């Protein structure tokens, strides 16, 4: 392996001891294969890490991965504060009021609060759906019965296109008088039909 032989040669030239332990080898591998800006990017991702759409368990795993890659070793209180700052607001506000002993206990409390929130939202959705469904059917079925009183309650508008008929405008077609019709005409004429025998006699 060319990299290993060149590393051993350089260490002999600089009068440094040869690598015998795993930690020394890992450090040398990191310096050779990992760029210098990699640690800064990891720290930046870790500082900006937020839960958002992730679950609490996914958020915990991602934070642990970043901390492991960046080789961060800190006190448990600092890790809890870091974890708490990235939680969603509805979980953070409730967890801050609950007692806990260590990091694992704190994460378990966060998971329980998350599950409670999920149960509440699912029950609210089911309740709103069940309440809104019969109302929609009631509106559809009762729409005709509700519209009828509105129509009958209002007085009907008078038809102004045809004016009302006055008695003086009525004309009789029998005597050509006014104020009555032919069936009510006072000038009734009676017709008498004579038989053939009566006409001859």
BELBELQUI-V390059 format. One record per pair of residues at least 24 apart in sequence whose ideal C-beta (glycine too) atoms are under 8 Angstrom apart, sorted by the first residue. I is the first residue (numbers start at 0). J is the second residue. Records with the same first field share a line. If there is no record, write none. Layout:
I->J ; J
//
This chain:
2->31
6->31
38->69
41->65 ; 68 ; 69
42->69
45->69 ; 71 ; 81
48->85
49->85
50->85 ; 86 ; 87 ; 90
51->87
54->113
55->86 ; 90 ; 106 ; 109 ; 110 ; 113
56->110
58->82 ; 85 ; 86
59->106
75->101 ; 102
78->102
79->105
82->106
89->116
90->116
//
